[in-house]
Amino acid sequence: MLTKILGAVGAVLLIVGVVFAVRPISAAGDSCGSVFQPDKGITPMQCDARLSSRGTLVIGFGAGGVALLLAAFATATLQNRRNPTT
């Protein structure tokens, strides 16, 4: 049961990170693009802080999701070694 919860929460965190990464950002009425693809050309200075903070969120959600998925995998592996079903 623990592995399913860890895996589900990890997957949700990864999905949230991807959504934050592709969602466009605007600052003071100017389009800044997204974390994965900022607007071409010179972006306004207001965009720098917004893109940076959004990038930090994306990295945090991505790293947390990967960590939880790895924990779910490790937990499942340890449970299978302790209680083999054969």
MARBA-3410 file (N, C-alpha, C, O; in Angstrom, 1 decimal):
86
0.8,-1.2,0.0,0.0,0.0,0.0,0.9,1.3,0.0,0.5,2.2,-0.7 ~ 2.0,1.2,0.8,2.9,2.4,0.8,3.5,2.7,-0.5,3.6,3.8,-0.9 ~ 3.9,1.6,-1.3,4.5,1.8,-2.6,3.5,2.5,-3.5,3.9,3.3,-4.3 ~ 2.2,2.1,-3.5,1.3,2.7,-4.4,1.1,4.2,-4.1,0.9,5.0,-5.0 ~ 1.0,4.5,-2.8,0.8,5.9,-2.4,2.1,6.7,-2.8,1.9,7.8,-3.4
3.3,6.2,-2.5,4.5,7.0,-2.9,4.5,7.1,-4.4,4.9,8.2,-4.9 ~ 4.2,6.1,-5.2,4.2,6.2,-6.6,3.2,7.2,-7.2,3.5,7.9,-8.1 ~ 2.0,7.1,-6.6,1.0,8.1,-7.1,1.3,9.5,-6.8,1.1,10.4,-7.6 ~ 1.8,9.8,-5.6,2.2,11.2,-5.2,3.4,11.6,-6.1,3.4,12.8,-6.5 ~ 4.3,10.7,-6.3,5.5,11.0,-7.2,5.0,11.4,-8.6,5.5,12.3,-9.2
4.1,10.6,-9.1,3.6,10.8,-10.5,2.9,12.2,-10.5,3.0,12.9,-11.5 ~ 2.1,12.5,-9.5,1.4,13.7,-9.5,2.3,14.9,-9.4,2.1,15.9,-10.1 ~ 3.4,14.8,-8.6,4.4,15.9,-8.6,5.1,16.1,-9.9,5.3,17.2,-10.3 ~ 5.4,15.0,-10.6,6.0,15.1,-11.9,5.0,15.8,-12.9,5.5,16.7,-13.7 ~ 3.8,15.4,-12.9,2.8,16.1,-13.8,2.6,17.5,-13.4,2.6,18.4,-14.4
2.6,17.9,-12.2,2.5,19.3,-11.8,3.7,20.1,-12.3,3.6,21.2,-12.7 ~ 4.9,19.5,-12.1,6.1,20.1,-12.6,6.1,20.4,-14.1,6.5,21.5,-14.6 ~ 5.6,19.4,-14.9,5.5,19.6,-16.3,4.5,20.7,-16.7,4.7,21.5,-17.6 ~ 3.3,20.7,-16.0,2.3,21.7,-16.2,2.9,23.1,-15.9,2.6,24.0,-16.7 ~ 3.6,23.3,-14.8,4.2,24.5,-14.5,5.2,24.9,-15.6,5.4,26.1,-15.9
5.9,24.0,-16.1,7.0,24.3,-17.1,6.4,24.7,-18.4,7.1,25.6,-19.1 ~ 5.3,24.2,-18.9,4.8,24.5,-20.2,3.8,25.7,-20.1,3.4,26.2,-21.2 ~ 3.3,26.0,-19.0,2.3,27.1,-18.8,2.9,28.4,-19.1,3.9,28.7,-18.4 ~ 2.4,29.2,-20.0,3.0,30.5,-20.2,2.9,31.5,-19.0,2.0,31.4,-18.2 ~ 3.9,32.4,-19.0,4.0,33.4,-17.9,3.8,34.7,-18.5,4.3,35.0,-19.6
3.2,35.6,-17.8,3.2,37.0,-18.3,3.5,37.9,-17.1,3.2,37.6,-15.9 ~ 4.2,39.0,-17.4,4.5,40.0,-16.4,4.2,41.4,-16.9,4.7,41.8,-17.9 ~ 3.4,42.1,-16.1,3.0,43.5,-16.5,2.5,43.6,-17.9,2.7,44.5,-18.6 ~ 1.7,42.6,-18.3,1.0,42.6,-19.6,1.9,42.1,-20.7,1.4,42.0,-21.8 ~ 3.2,41.8,-20.5,4.0,41.3,-21.5,4.1,39.8,-21.4,4.2,39.2,-20.3
4.1,39.1,-22.5,4.2,37.6,-22.5,5.7,37.3,-22.4,6.6,37.8,-23.0 ~ 5.9,36.3,-21.4,7.3,35.9,-21.2,7.6,34.5,-21.7,8.8,34.1,-21.8 ~ 6.6,33.8,-22.2,6.8,32.5,-22.7,6.6,31.5,-21.5,5.9,31.8,-20.6 ~ 7.3,30.4,-21.6,7.3,29.4,-20.5,8.7,29.0,-20.1,9.7,29.5,-20.7 ~ 8.8,28.2,-19.1,10.1,27.8,-18.6,10.9,27.0,-19.7,12.1,27.2,-19.9
10.2,26.1,-20.4,10.8,25.3,-21.5,11.1,26.1,-22.7,12.1,25.9,-23.4 ~ 10.3,27.1,-23.0,10.5,27.9,-24.2,10.2,29.4,-24.0,9.0,29.8,-24.2 ~ 11.1,30.2,-23.4,10.9,31.6,-23.3,10.7,32.2,-24.6,11.1,31.7,-25.7 ~ 10.0,33.4,-24.6,9.7,34.1,-25.9,11.1,34.4,-26.6,12.1,34.7,-25.9 ~ 11.0,34.4,-27.9,12.2,34.8,-28.7,12.5,36.3,-28.6,11.6,37.1,-28.3
13.8,36.6,-28.7,14.2,38.0,-28.7,14.4,38.5,-27.3,14.7,37.6,-26.4 ~ 14.4,39.7,-27.1,14.7,40.3,-25.8,13.4,40.3,-24.9,12.4,40.8,-25.4 ~ 13.5,39.7,-23.8,12.4,39.6,-22.9,12.5,40.8,-21.9,13.6,41.2,-21.5 ~ 11.3,41.3,-21.4,11.4,42.4,-20.4,12.0,41.9,-19.1,12.0,40.7,-18.8 ~ 12.6,42.9,-18.4,13.3,42.5,-17.2,12.4,41.9,-16.1,12.8,41.1,-15.3
11.1,42.3,-16.2,10.1,41.7,-15.2,10.0,40.2,-15.4,9.7,39.4,-14.5 ~ 10.3,39.7,-16.6,10.2,38.3,-16.9,11.3,37.5,-16.3,11.1,36.3,-15.9 ~ 12.4,38.1,-16.1,13.6,37.3,-15.5,13.2,36.7,-14.2,13.5,35.5,-13.9 ~ 12.7,37.5,-13.3,12.4,37.0,-11.9,11.3,36.0,-12.0,11.3,34.9,-11.3 ~ 10.3,36.2,-12.8,9.1,35.3,-12.9,9.6,33.9,-13.5,9.2,32.9,-13.0
10.4,34.0,-14.6,10.9,32.7,-15.2,11.8,32.0,-14.2,11.8,30.8,-14.2 ~ 12.6,32.7,-13.5,13.6,32.1,-12.5,12.8,31.4,-11.4,13.1,30.3,-11.1 ~ 11.8,32.1,-10.8,11.1,31.5,-9.7,10.2,30.3,-10.2,10.1,29.3,-9.5 ~ 9.7,30.4,-11.4,8.9,29.3,-12.0,9.9,28.1,-12.3,9.5,26.9,-12.1 ~ 11.1,28.4,-12.8,12.1,27.3,-13.0,12.4,26.6,-11.7,12.6,25.4,-11.7
12.5,27.4,-10.6,12.8,26.8,-9.3,11.7,25.8,-8.9,12.0,24.7,-8.4 ~ 10.5,26.3,-9.1,9.3,25.4,-8.8,9.3,24.1,-9.6,9.1,23.0,-9.1 ~ 9.6,24.3,-10.9,9.6,23.1,-11.8,10.7,22.1,-11.3,10.5,20.9,-11.3 ~ 11.9,22.6,-11.0,12.9,21.7,-10.5,12.6,21.1,-9.2,12.8,19.9,-9.0 ~ 11.9,21.8,-8.3,11.5,21.2,-7.0,10.5,20.1,-7.2,10.6,19.1,-6.6
9.5,20.4,-8.0,8.4,19.4,-8.2,9.0,18.2,-8.9,8.6,17.0,-8.6 ~ 9.9,18.4,-9.9,10.4,17.3,-10.7,11.3,16.4,-9.8,11.2,15.2,-9.8 ~ 12.2,17.1,-9.0,13.1,16.3,-8.1,12.3,15.6,-7.0,12.6,14.4,-6.7 ~ 11.3,16.2,-6.5,10.4,15.6,-5.5,9.7,14.4,-6.1,9.6,13.3,-5.4 ~ 9.2,14.5,-7.3,8.5,13.4,-7.9,9.4,12.2,-8.2,9.0,11.1,-8.0
10.6,12.5,-8.7,11.6,11.5,-9.0,12.0,10.8,-7.7,12.1,9.6,-7.7 ~ 12.2,11.6,-6.7,12.6,11.0,-5.4,11.5,10.1,-4.8,11.8,9.0,-4.3 ~ 10.3,10.5,-4.9,9.2,9.6,-4.4,9.0,8.4,-5.3,8.7,7.3,-4.7 ~ 9.2,8.5,-6.6,9.1,7.3,-7.4,10.2,6.3,-7.1,10.0,5.1,-7.1 ~ 11.4,6.9,-6.9,12.5,6.0,-6.5,12.3,5.3,-5.2,12.6,4.2,-5.0
11.7,6.1,-4.2,11.4,5.5,-2.9,10.4,4.4,-3.0,10.5,3.4,-2.4 ~ 9.4,4.6,-3.9,8.4,3.6,-4.1,9.0,2.3,-4.7,8.7,1.2,-4.3 ~ 9.9,2.5,-5.7,10.6,1.4,-6.3,11.4,0.6,-5.3,11.4,-0.6,-5.2 ~ 12.2,1.4,-4.5,13.0,0.7,-3.4,12.2,0.0,-2.4,12.5,-1.1,-2.0 ~ 11.1,0.6,-2.0,10.2,0.0,-1.0,9.6,-1.3,-1.6,9.5,-2.3,-0.9
9.2,-1.3,-2.8,8.6,-2.5,-3.4,9.7,-3.6,-3.5,9.4,-4.7,-3.3 ~ 10.9,-3.2,-3.9,12.0,-4.2,-4.0,12.3,-4.8,-2.7,12.5,-6.0,-2.6 ~ 12.4,-4.0,-1.6,12.6,-4.5,-0.3,11.5,-5.4,0.2,11.8,-6.5,0.8 ~ 10.3,-5.0,0.0,9.1,-5.9,0.4,9.2,-7.2,-0.4,8.8,-8.3,0.2 ~ 9.5,-7.2,-1.6,9.6,-8.5,-2.4,10.7,-9.4,-1.9,10.6,-10.6,-2.0
11.8,-8.8,-1.5,12.9,-9.6,-1.0,12.6,-10.2,0.4,13.0,-11.4,0.7 ~ 11.8,-9.5,1.2,11.5,-10.0,2.5,10.4,-11.1,2.4,10.4,-12.0,3.2 ~ 9.4,-10.9,1.5,8.3,-11.8,1.4,8.2,-12.3,0.0,7.3,-11.8,-0.8 ~ 9.0,-13.2,-0.4,8.9,-13.7,-1.8,7.6,-14.5,-1.9,7.2,-15.2,-1.0 ~ 6.9,-14.4,-3.1,5.6,-15.0,-3.3,5.8,-16.4,-3.9,4.7,-17.0,-4.2
7.0,-16.9,-4.1,7.1,-18.2,-4.8,7.1,-19.3,-3.8,7.3,-20.5,-4.2
END
